Amino acid sequence: MGGTPMTSAAEETNAPLADEEWRAALEHAAGCLSCRTPGVGCETGEQLLRAYEEAARQDRSGGDA
């Protein structure tokens, strides 16, 4: 009948760091004209993407910062 809100809360709480970094990069890119324009660089967008890539590597290796 009803949903299972505890499951979603648990998923959010246990989400890998890479998920958080990916969301930050996407939220930035969605509002950044430079990020959405092909061939135009955005330093902030690039930094967020690098942070995501590093977090993804850490998540895959199971290591902490």
C-alpha positions in Angstrom: 0.0 0.0 0.0 2.4 2.7 1.2 5.9 3.3 0.1 8.9 2.5 2.2 10.4 5.9 3.2 12.9 4.2 5.5 14.5 2.5 2.5 15.1 5.8 0.7 16.4 7.5 3.8 18.8 4.6 4.3 20.0 4.8 0.7 20.6 8.5 0.9 22.5 8.1 4.2 24.6 5.3 2.8 25.1 6.9 -0.6 28.8 6.7 -1.8 30.7 10.0 -1.8 30.8 9.8 -5.7 27.0 10.1 -5.8 27.1 13.4 -3.8 29.9 14.7 -6.0 28.1 13.7 -9.2 24.9 15.5 -8.0 27.0 18.7 -7.2 28.5 18.6 -10.7 25.1 18.1 -12.4 23.5 20.8 -10.4 26.2 23.2 -11.3 26.2 22.3 -15.0 22.4 22.6 -15.2 22.7 26.3 -14.3 26.0 27.2 -15.9 25.9 28.5 -19.5 29.6 27.8 -20.0 29.1 24.1 -19.0 26.2 23.7 -21.4 28.1 25.4 -24.3 30.2 23.0 -26.3 33.9 24.1 -26.6 33.6 26.6 -23.7 35.5 25.7 -20.5 34.3 26.3 -17.0 36.8 26.1 -14.2 34.2 25.3 -11.5 32.6 22.6 -13.6 36.0 21.0 -14.3 36.8 21.1 -10.6 33.5 19.5 -9.7 34.1 16.8 -12.3 37.6 16.1 -11.0 36.2 15.8 -7.4 33.6 13.3 -8.7 36.2 11.3 -10.5 38.4 11.1 -7.3 35.4 10.2 -5.2 34.5 7.4 -7.7 38.0 6.1 -7.5 37.9 6.1 -3.7 34.4 4.4 -3.7 35.7 1.7 -6.1 38.8 1.0 -4.0 36.8 1.1 -0.8 39.2 3.6 0.7 38.6 6.7 2.7 40.0 10.1 2.0 
